């Protein structure tokens, strides 16, 4: 850390680097200020002030106060966040005499920190620094996609996207100020996810914007301006930008803030105002391909599209995924030779890449790594993070072909790594025996003589009833309609109003959800009647029903996920739970959800301060999931985790019997992760996707109609292509030989022989199919064959769900997603 500060940030020679570092800090402060103030709905009060002009440099220097969390202390980095950024300076800035750039090319820096510790802010700072340095150092070629952030779950992706958007908006605003050499190209963020979460085409995005504009349900990830919390104003003066000379906006549809004082509102057509402009978002695939965003946000599944979306024609720029990596057919106004490939890859929640998904991602990551490598051999810097890890070096070597640098390192004592330590108190100065303090308490319950479902409903009823007991105690002589009486404890009512009920399968969710308004409500009334006598409207408020419920599971669509998240983040308000009359309009009383059923969809990355009570219905399948899911509560204040163990499952009983010992050292029980990307089964299943991606992006077979060119190339040329494709794996084996046997055996010589044989057979089958179709006077294409073309078309790619009789080659089954589900068959058994 000291060495990096000395080499990169000290002295007159490093003035530009220090300016970039300071600019990153400024952007992070701006996003933090707006994040806090929009949640408190205070930004508009600043905007309505007489002295306010717009969000310019002087506003953040003179008006925006940095005492956001305390009246006496300025907001700042946590020690580990700043240390992590300083440690990674040598992955962003290059020493002139470091030809190999070892710190960037051969190492993954892994943030290993407890959930809720602030890992996201650490690598958001690195993203900002990467974008700033790239644009200042490489000018025009430093545009395009600078960083990629990948997640495995779409709920996690949506929430983290909203947080990252503020950083990108801050950078874009700084660029508009025009004093910091960030170029003319806007700094955008793109969300690259499936069609269930966001539309893939611009025409469909326009429909979603119109739905947003008219107050109808929509898929847009924001319901208000992220910068000032005002209403949004999508496509106010028409749909697409049709001016071909508007290089960076042509064919885009814009989303604006409706508040004209905000810098992200629509500029006046007749006045040149470079400080105002659209919110810098790319929300559909076509815009992402045509105008690659500085930060690309996506799920690992979406990267399978790289094999399908390649188009080098002038009209196909909005369907060419090569542009994400800086190559392709570039229009006038953008660099003729394209941009540099992405410099930074962030893989969050590393522990989720395990088993079949981990093996699929690991093999396909070989393609992504090659596409992100510069012509001089410089590979992208990879940052990862997790709160639960085991055998990390093996996982990193299998996924990224790199060594791992774990941060922070374990300290001399297990409870103190210098950057993080368990809070504790001491009985006295003389007695140094520590008593550890924790915001999260675990309670284990094992039903005896009752079923687990009964116990779950009884616990939910007790928790809900306790809210009324607490409310009565705090009200004293006052009544619920005396709203001023809640000023002292409204935050507590908000924090403990919602109970999460966590399940390990959708089947269990269905069982409970069908009983919320029947059995659970009856159980609530039974418990309530036993402990609370009728008084102060308590019975009518808590027991009349219906119970306000919500769901956060994988069966929700992207639009439903967004709406449910908005509901659970709504604060509890004493006044709003009663009906009221506003402007002669009757407003019904409303409270946030009381009971939320959830699965492992919430177990990573969900940060809702209101969640402070969770019922874990039996132990999850692995310890990492238990740690992650239970950590959704007590993020900001005290919380409780009630684990209901199943009385007839040996594993649950074992956990209950060792409950205290297990929870005292939970992290040591995290299971090792298994990834085997180069085994025969993995190669047979996923090599087709890897091969199709590399062929379409790096060889002569770019266009969809170029599939038939295989018939006209010589055997020598074909042999060279196969040799180039297999050389990557041979070089990778040499790099892995330096590891211990367990890791080096991930890729053995027999695996390379098998991969080479597989590739040769795939090319042979491709050529055979091409020759056959050309002989039949058919046009042979890679994918998306036309059913009505003349002459007729046939395609190389085989759909995963294709009928067995129509599969000409299993090697060319190229999936649209990395999560391939085996075909299902229905079996009907007739009784004799």
Secondary structure by P-SEA (a helix, b strand, c coil): caaaaaaccccccaaaaaaaaaaaaaaaaaaaaaaaaaaaccaaaaaaccccccccccccccccccccccccccccccaaaaaaaaaaccccccccccccccccccbbbbbcccccccaaaaaaaaaaaaaaaaaaacccccccccbbbbbccaaaaaaaaaaaaaaaaaaaaaaaacccccccccbbbbbbbccccccccaaaaaaaaaaaaacccccccccccccccccccccccccccccccccccccbbbbbbcccccccccccccccccccccccccccaaaaaaccccbbbbcccccccccccccccccccccccccccccccccccccccccccccbbbbccccccccaaaaaaaaaaaaaaaaaccccbbbbbbbbbbccccaaaaaaaacccbbbbbccccccccccccccccccccccccccbbbbbbcbbbbbbbbccccaaaaaaaaaaaaaaaaaaaaaaaaccccccccccccccaaaaaaccbbbbbbccaaaaaaaaaacccaaaaaaaaaaaacccccccccccccccccccccccccccaaaaaaaaaaaabbbbccccbbbbcccccccccccccbbbbccccccccccccccbbbbccccccaaaaaaaaacccccccbbbbbbbccccaaaaaaaaaaaaaaacccccbbbbbbbcccaaaaaccaaaaaaaaaaccccccccccccccccccaaaaaaaaaaaaaaaaaaaaaaccccccccccccaaaaaaaaaaaaaaaaaaaaaaaaaaaacccccccccccccccbbbbcccccccccccccccccccccccccccbbbbbbbbcc
